[in-house]
Each structure stands twice: as C-alpha cells, then as structure tokens.
Amino acid sequence: MEQEYLQILAFTASSALECAKEPSPYGALRLLEVLQQLLEFGSAQGILRDPALASLAERIAQESGTALTDRSRFQSLAEETALALVDFV
C-alpha cells in the first residue's frame, strides 16, 4: 500500500511542478498544500514510515507562502519536492 500511496504523492508533486510554470501560482500552491496534507495524513496513519517525508511536509508548510512573494523560490520548492518524491517511488 505504501508504494501505491507514494505514486499518488509523486503524481501530485509532478502536477504541482507543471502548474508552477503557469502565470498564476494558485494551482501549484493548492496542489502543494494537498500534498502536504497527504504527507501528514500518511505519516499519522503509518502508511509512510520514512521521517524524510514528514520533514518534506514541514518544508512545504514553511515555504509555500513564497508562491506570491518569490516565484523562483516557489518553483524551486515545487521542483525539489517532485524530485524528492520520485526518489521514493
């Protein structure tokens, strides 16, 4: 079940990465917020056991506000998040 869950997370992250390139950051922001919630849920329910995934959720929570203030930093967050999840899949 963990592998399937990770695939959903990776799909969500790659979707956010693609949306981060659009003129408005709101789609990517919402997808990253969903990803954060899914990571937190998966950790709380014992679906995800790697502590690095919990720290990824914390990073998204801390840096998602840059969507409106620093687009290049936000795009980097989306890219690094997607790459991190690909490593788990």
C-alpha distance (Angstrom), angle and dihedral (degrees) to the residues before:
residue distance angle dihedral
M1 . . .
E2 3.79 . .
Q3 3.80 92.1 .
E4 3.80 92.9 52.0
Y5 3.80 90.4 47.4
L6 3.80 90.4 50.9
Q7 3.80 89.7 52.1
I8 3.81 90.2 55.6
L9 3.81 89.7 48.9
A10 3.81 92.1 48.9
F11 3.82 90.9 49.0
T12 3.81 90.4 50.9
A13 3.80 91.6 48.1
S14 3.80 93.3 48.7
S15 3.81 89.8 48.8
A16 3.81 89.8 52.3
L17 3.79 89.7 49.6
E18 3.78 91.5 53.5
C19 3.82 91.6 47.6
A20 3.81 91.7 48.9
K21 3.80 88.3 72.1
E22 3.80 92.9 58.9
P23 3.82 121.4 98.8
S24 3.81 92.7 -108.1
P25 3.82 117.2 53.6
Y26 3.81 95.4 -157.4
G27 3.81 97.3 95.9
A28 3.79 92.3 51.0
L29 3.78 91.6 43.6
R30 3.81 92.2 53.6
L31 3.79 92.3 46.7
L32 3.80 91.5 51.0
E33 3.80 90.0 48.7
V34 3.82 89.5 52.2
L35 3.78 89.0 48.2
Q36 3.80 90.6 51.5
Q37 3.81 90.7 51.7
L38 3.80 92.3 47.2
L39 3.80 90.9 50.2
E40 3.80 91.1 49.9
F41 3.81 91.5 46.6
G42 3.80 92.6 47.8
S43 3.79 91.7 50.0
A44 3.81 93.5 46.2
Q45 3.81 92.2 48.9
G46 3.79 94.2 46.3
I47 3.80 93.7 -115.0
L48 3.80 91.1 118.8
R49 3.76 115.6 44.6
D50 3.80 102.7 175.0
P51 3.84 111.9 100.3
A52 3.80 89.7 -149.7
L53 3.80 88.0 71.6
A54 3.80 91.1 56.2
S55 3.79 89.9 51.1
L56 3.81 88.9 49.7
A57 3.82 88.7 57.0
E58 3.82 89.6 50.5
R59 3.79 91.4 50.6
I60 3.80 92.0 50.9
A61 3.82 89.4 50.2
Q62 3.80 91.8 50.4
E63 3.80 98.8 43.6
S64 3.80 106.2 32.0
G65 3.80 89.7 91.6
T66 3.80 88.8 71.1
A67 3.82 88.4 76.3
L68 3.78 88.7 89.1
T69 3.79 100.9 31.3
D70 3.82 107.6 35.5
R71 3.79 113.7 20.8
S72 3.81 96.2 -178.7
R73 3.80 91.3 53.1
F74 3.81 90.1 47.2
Q75 3.81 91.0 50.2
S76 3.80 88.6 50.6
L77 3.80 89.5 51.9
A78 3.81 90.8 51.8
E79 3.81 91.7 47.2
E80 3.79 95.9 46.6
T81 3.81 91.1 45.9
A82 3.80 92.3 52.0
L83 3.80 92.0 47.2
A84 3.81 91.9 48.3
L85 3.79 91.5 53.8
V86 3.80 92.8 46.1
D87 3.81 87.0 57.9
F88 3.81 89.6 57.4
V89 3.79 94.3 48.1
